[in-house]
Amino acid sequence: MSRAATTAIRLRDLSVAYHGHPAVHHVSGEFAPGSLTAVVGPNGAGKTSLLAAIMGRLPLAAGAVERPAVGTIAWLPQQSEIDRSFPIRVGDLVAMGHWRRTGSFGAVSAGQRDAVLQALHAVGLAGFVRRPIGELSAGQFQRVLFARVLLQDAPVILLDEPFNAIDARTTADLLALVRRWHAESRTVIAVLHDLDQVRAHFDDTLLLARRCVAWGPTAQVLQAGNLFRARQ
């Protein structure tokens, strides 16, 4: 079911600290409903901290975030944040996308199990439902995480380095899902490193270097002068 975003995400003089160290300084701006935005910048620029603050996973040092209810935001973390050795099967991990409807200990209905199979089919992993996640390649595991996001059916989707260290075919397939979400008027915000990828697929870009260097249409933001300022 398509869920269009109806509420903007506004940052008002936002500052965030991570483990006691300043990570994001005085950022203000708006992610419009239904927008598709890349967040880019050098390593240590505060990109992941910004997403975590929007999600409500990091306390704010100053300022404010105006957003929809946290339960209406889907979060795809970096793979490095997930323990791949945990003994769980693909289908069970994807079924966690039903959490808002089932709760921590609620049973998954037959219809919800069918939705898990449909989500796996949508990401090219039909037949993987009983496979332990520890047996998956990096690309296959990323497809599983995207399938979980599909089940969440959220109007706002935050993606933290969704195409890092995966093959070109997987990247192309998952970019198609991102475009599908954008066509459904969901708000999608993705931390990315590949600027050519950003130019080709993302309408808007936030260039971050702890502070906001530039924010707006991608072609304007990713100009040489702005990129030089970010590196400084």
GUKEKE-695863 format. One line per 3 residues: their letters; for each residue x, y, z of N, C-alpha, C. Coordinates in steps of 0.02 Angstrom, whole numbers. Each point is the difference from the previous one (the first is absolute). Layout:
BEGIN
a) X/Y/Z/X/Y/Z/X/Y/Z ~ ... .
***
This chain:
BEGIN
msr) 42/-59/0/-42/59/0/44/62/0 ~ -14/46/-44/38/62/-5/-20/47/56 ~ 50/29/33/-13/49/52/38/63/-16 .
aat) -34/50/-24/33/63/-16/16/38/64 ~ 57/33/0/18/42/57/-38/66/-5 ~ -27/22/56/-39/62/1/31/53/45 .
tai) 50/-19/38/31/47/47/74/10/-17 ~ 21/62/-3/70/14/-12/42/-17/61 ~ 64/-13/-11/48/-8/55/40/64/2 .
rlr) -5/37/54/34/65/5/54/-3/54 ~ 58/25/-17/55/6/47/6/73/17 ~ -1/15/65/3/69/23/61/9/43 .
dls) 53/28/-30/62/14/36/24/-62/37 ~ 0/-57/-34/13/-64/31/74/-11/12 ~ 17/-20/62/67/-21/18/-5/-67/35 .
vay) 47/-45/-17/-1/-68/28/71/-18/21 ~ 6/-33/57/65/-26/23/-3/-76/1 ~ 56/-32/-16/4/-73/-1/56/-21/46 .
hgh) -16/-38/53/48/-20/50/38/61/29 ~ -38/54/9/28/59/30/38/46/-47 ~ 6/-20/-63/36/42/-49/-50/33/-48 .
pav) 9/64/-15/-45/33/-47/0/-35/-68 ~ -59/-14/-26/-5/-35/-64/-36/42/-53 ~ -51/37/20/-38/42/-46/-11/67/33 .
hhv) 13/54/-37/-3/67/29/-51/44/-36 ~ -51/22/35/-44/55/-21/-25/-9/-72 ~ -31/-56/-13/-27/-14/-67/-75/17/0 .
sge) -20/39/-48/-71/18/-9/-20/-14/-72 ~ -60/-25/-8/-26/-13/-67/-58/-48/3 ~ -25/-19/-59/-61/-40/-4/5/-53/-54 .
fap) -19/-61/19/-11/-54/-49/-75/0/-16 ~ -17/22/-60/-71/7/-17/-33/-68/-6 ~ -65/-5/12/-35/-63/-8/9/-27/-71 .
gsl) 17/-64/-4/8/-32/-65/66/14/-34 ~ 47/33/35/64/18/-32/48/-59/2 ~ 49/2/-44/52/-52/-5/67/36/7 .
tav) 32/-9/58/59/40/18/58/-44/18 ~ 58/15/-29/63/-32/20/35/45/51 ~ 29/-32/50/42/35/49/72/-21/-13 .
vgp) 42/47/-19/69/-16/-18/48/45/39 ~ 63/-19/-1/52/38/33/58/-44/18 ~ 55/29/22/60/-40/16/-13/-45/60 .
nga) 45/-48/10/-4/-43/59/2/43/64 ~ -41/-19/48/-3/39/62/-40/63/-5 ~ -39/8/-54/-38/62/-10/-64/3/40 .
gkt) -19/-55/33/-62/0/40/-60/-27/-37 ~ 9/-34/-55/-56/-23/-41/-43/-51/37 ~ 33/-52/28/-37/-51/36/-32/29/63 .
sll) 36/45/34/-27/32/60/-63/41/-17 ~ 0/32/-58/-59/38/-20/-60/-46/-8 ~ 9/-56/-35/-56/-47/-8/-23/-27/67 .
aai) 47/-15/44/-18/-26/66/-40/51/40 ~ 17/63/-8/-37/53/35/-71/6/-28 ~ -6/-5/-65/-67/3/-31/-42/-59/24 .
mgr) 31/-58/6/-35/-60/22/-16/2/75 ~ 33/44/37/-9/3/72/45/-46/38 ~ 53/-26/-33/47/-46/32/57/35/35 .
lpl) 10/64/-12/51/39/33/-32/62/32 ~ 20/16/61/-26/61/30/28/62/-35 ~ -38/53/2/20/63/-31/40/42/49 .
aag) 56/28/-23/39/46/41/-32/69/0 ~ -33/18/-55/-33/64/-6/-48/-3/-59 ~ -46/46/-2/-46/4/-56/-56/-51/5 .
ave) -32/-14/-57/-58/-43/0/-8/-35/-68 ~ -34/-58/2/-20/-36/-60/-76/-5/0 ~ -32/25/-51/-72/-9/-9/-9/-57/-50 .
rpa) -36/-52/19/-6/-59/-42/-66/-35/14 ~ -19/-47/-44/-57/-42/15/15/-44/61 ~ -49/-35/25/12/-46/56/55/-49/-19 .
vgt) 44/-16/48/56/-44/-14/-24/-67/-28 ~ -58/-24/21/-26/-63/-25/-17/0/-74 ~ -1/59/-31/-15/4/-71/64/9/-42 .
iaw) 58/-9/32/64/7/-34/34/-68/-3 ~ 20/-22/-60/38/-61/-8/74/17/-2 ~ 40/-41/33/72/13/7/38/-61/-27 .
lpq) 45/11/-47/44/-52/-24/71/18/22 ~ 27/-37/50/66/17/26/56/-25/-45 ~ 60/20/16/58/-29/-34/6/-74/20 .
qse) 24/-41/-46/8/-70/14/45/-13/60 ~ 50/43/10/47/-10/54/-32/5/69 ~ -61/28/4/-35/6/63/-37/-64/19 .
idr) -2/-49/-44/-40/-60/11/46/-60/9 ~ -14/-40/51/39/-60/14/-24/-56/-46 ~ 39/-13/-52/-19/-51/-49/7/-71/28 .
sfp) 34/-7/57/8/-67/29/-61/-21/41 ~ -46/46/12/-60/-17/39/-40/-53/-37 ~ -21/-54/35/-34/-55/-34/-73/15/-16 .
irv) -11/35/-55/-68/17/-22/-5/-13/-74 ~ -58/-21/-22/-11/-14/-70/-26/62/-36 ~ 9/-1/-66/-19/57/-41/-72/21/11 .
gdl) -45/-48/-1/-72/16/6/-16/33/66 ~ 33/-23/54/-13/29/66/26/72/4 ~ 58/12/-31/26/69/0/-45/47/-39 .
vam) -23/-22/-58/-44/42/-40/-66/12/37 ~ -25/-52/34/-64/6/36/3/53/54 ~ 60/20/22/5/54/49/-28/66/-28 .
ghw) -6/4/-65/-32/58/-30/-73/8/21 ~ -31/-54/26/-69/3/24/-4/24/72 ~ 56/18/31/2/12/72/-52/50/23 .
rrt) -11/53/-37/-48/51/23/-70/-29/5 ~ -15/-52/-38/-67/-30/1/-5/-59/47 ~ 56/-35/13/-3/-60/41/26/11/71 .
gsf) 42/51/11/33/8/64/58/-47/7 ~ 35/3/56/61/-38/9/-12/-76/1 ~ -58/-21/27/-12/-71/9/-63/-25/-36 .
gav) -28/41/-42/-61/-20/-34/14/-51/-55 ~ -48/-42/-12/6/-51/-52/-8/32/-69 ~ 35/-27/-49/-7/23/-69/-55/-40/-33 .
sag) -48/35/-30/-57/-33/-31/19/-31/-67 ~ -45/-41/-26/12/-32/-65/8/53/-54 ~ -40/53/4/6/53/-49/66/37/4 .
qrd) 24/9/61/65/33/10/57/-45/-24 ~ -7/-65/9/51/-46/-27/1/3/-76 ~ -59/6/-30/-2/8/-73/34/65/-21 .
avl) -9/52/39/32/64/-16/76/-6/3 ~ 25/-40/47/73/-12/4/24/-32/-65 ~ -36/-51/-24/19/-33/-63/-2/48/-59 .
qal) -52/43/-1/-5/48/-54/57/51/1 ~ 19/21/61/55/48/6/66/-32/-23 ~ 11/-62/18/61/-35/-22/0/-8/-76 .
hav) -57/-15/-28/-5/-5/-74/16/68/-32 ~ -24/54/31/10/67/-28/74/19/-1 ~ 40/-27/47/71/17/2/43/-54/-32 .
gla) -32/-48/-33/38/-51/-37/26/-57/43 ~ -34/-14/57/22/-54/44/-55/-51/13 ~ -41/-13/-49/-50/-52/7/35/-66/15 .
gfv) -25/-37/49/30/-63/18/52/5/55 ~ 13/60/25/50/10/53/-29/3/70 ~ -64/-11/8/-34/15/63/30/-39/59 .
rrp) 24/-60/-11/27/-41/55/76/2/4 ~ 32/40/-41/73/2/-1/26/39/61 ~ 48/-25/37/31/39/55/35/62/-28 .
ige) -6/56/35/28/62/-27/76/-4/-4 ~ 31/-42/42/72/-6/-1/27/-32/-63 ~ -43/-31/-41/22/-31/-62/-6/46/-60 .
lsa) -23/61/10/-14/45/-55/62/41/-18 ~ 6/18/-64/50/49/-21/-21/69/23 ~ 45/48/-5/-17/69/20/-58/26/-42 .
gqf) 0/-14/-65/-54/24/-43/-66/-33/17 ~ 0/-65/14/-61/-35/18/-27/27/66 ~ 44/12/48/-23/25/65/-30/70/-7 .
qrv) 28/41/-44/-28/66/-10/-69/-5/-31 ~ -10/-48/-44/-67/-11/-28/-50/-19/55 ~ 23/-40/48/-43/-19/56/-20/62/40 .
lfa) 48/44/13/-16/61/38/-50/44/-38 ~ 7/3/-65/-49/38/-40/-69/-33/3 ~ -2/-67/1/-64/-34/5/-34/17/66 .
rvl) 39/5/54/-29/19/65/-29/70/-4 ~ 35/46/-33/-26/68/-8/-65/-1/-40 ~ -3/-42/-52/-61/-5/-39/-60/-17/45 .
lqd) 9/-47/46/-54/-21/44/-21/56/47 ~ 46/44/18/-18/54/46/-49/49/-31 ~ 0/5/-66/-49/40/-35/-4/71/29 .
apv) 57/31/12/3/64/34/1/58/-50 ~ -29/57/19/2/58/-45/67/34/-3 ~ 44/-12/50/66/29/1/51/-57/7 .
ill) 52/1/-43/50/-54/-2/69/32/5 ~ 38/-22/50/69/22/10/48/-57/-17 ~ 47/12/-44/46/-52/-24/71/22/15 .
dep) 37/-39/40/68/19/18/49/-43/-40 ~ 32/30/-49/47/-33/-45/-29/-65/-29 ~ -57/5/-34/-35/-60/-23/35/-38/-56 .
fna) 47/31/-35/33/-33/-56/74/-11/12 ~ 21/3/62/70/-7/16/22/-74/-5 ~ 54/-13/-37/31/-67/-4/-46/-53/-27 .
ida) -45/18/-47/-40/-50/-33/11/5/-75 ~ -18/-53/-36/15/-4/-71/-45/46/-41 ~ 19/11/-63/-36/48/-43/-71/-23/-14 .
rtt) -11/-65/-9/-67/-26/-14/-46/12/59 ~ 24/-15/60/-41/12/60/-14/74/8 ~ 50/42/-11/-9/72/5/-55/24/-48 .
adl) 2/-24/-62/-50/20/-49/-70/-22/21 ~ -6/-61/26/-66/-25/21/-27/40/59 ~ 44/16/48/-23/37/59/-14/73/-16 .
lal) 38/29/-47/-16/68/-22/-69/2/-32 ~ -19/-54/-35/-67/-2/-29/-53/2/55 ~ 13/-33/57/-47/4/56/-3/71/28 .
vrr) 57/33/5/0/69/24/-41/45/-47 ~ 7/-10/-65/-40/40/-47/-74/-16/7 ~ -16/-63/14/-70/-19/10/-28/36/61 .
wha) 38/2/55/-24/36/59/-10/73/-15 ~ 46/29/-38/-7/71/-18/-63/11/-42 ~ -13/-46/-47/-60/6/-42/-64/-6/42 .
esr) 5/-34/57/-58/-6/46/-5/59/48 ~ 41/51/-11/0/62/39/22/-11/73 ~ 41/-50/12/30/-8/65/61/48/4 .
tvi) 17/20/59/60/41/10/58/-47/11 ~ 51/5/-42/58/-44/5/63/42/10 ~ 38/-16/52/63/35/16/54/-54/5 .
avl) 53/7/-40/52/-52/-3/69/30/8 ~ 39/-29/45/71/18/5/38/-38/-54 ~ 37/36/-42/34/-30/-57/70/28/-7 .
hdl) 42/-37/-37/69/22/-13/14/10/-74 ~ -35/-36/-43/12/1/-72/-35/61/-30 ~ 37/52/-16/-31/62/-24/-30/-8/-69 .
dqv) 30/-44/-42/-31/-13/-65/-68/-32/8 ~ -6/-45/48/-64/-32/15/-50/52/24 ~ 23/45/43/-44/53/25/-25/43/-58 .
rah) 45/20/-44/-19/43/-56/-51/-34/-46 ~ 7/-66/-7/-43/-37/-46/-69/-14/28 ~ -7/-6/67/-61/-27/27/-35/42/53 .
fdd) 33/51/27/-29/36/57/-13/73/-19 ~ -61/22/10/-20/68/-19/34/53/42 ~ 5/-14/65/26/50/47/59/-29/39 .
tll) 43/44/24/59/-22/37/13/49/58 ~ 17/-29/57/26/37/57/74/-16/5 ~ 43/50/-10/72/-7/6/19/22/70 .
lar) 25/-49/39/11/11/71/74/-7/16 ~ 26/45/40/67/-6/27/-3/24/72 ~ -41/-38/38/-21/18/68/-49/59/-2 .
rcv) 15/49/-40/-49/53/-14/-27/-10/-71 ~ -55/33/-14/-29/-4/-67/41/44/-48 ~ 32/-32/-48/38/37/-51/-48/24/-55 .
awg) -45/-43/-21/-50/19/-51/-57/-51/4 ~ -60/23/-18/-59/-44/3/-49/25/-53 ~ -17/-44/-46/-47/19/-53/4/-47/-58 .
pta) -18/23/-61/4/-43/-60/71/-27/-9 ~ 5/-63/-16/64/-35/-2/51/35/-45 ~ -21/21/-59/48/31/-47/30/63/29 .
qvl) -38/36/39/26/62/30/45/-15/60 ~ -19/-49/39/38/-16/61/68/-30/-16 ~ 2/-46/-49/62/-35/-14/45/37/-49 .
qag) 5/64/8/46/40/-40/69/-2/33 ~ 51/11/-41/69/-7/23/15/43/61 ~ -26/61/1/14/45/56/-28/-27/65 .
nlf) -61/-26/-2/-30/-28/61/39/-62/24 ~ 20/-43/-47/37/-60/18/67/18/31 ~ 32/52/-26/63/23/28/-10/25/71 .
rar) -52/40/11/-14/25/67/-13/-57/49 ~ -34/-52/-23/-14/-57/44/64/-36/20 ~ 46/-6/-47/64/-34/15/43/40/49 .
q) -11/65/1/40/42/45/-24/-4/72 .
***
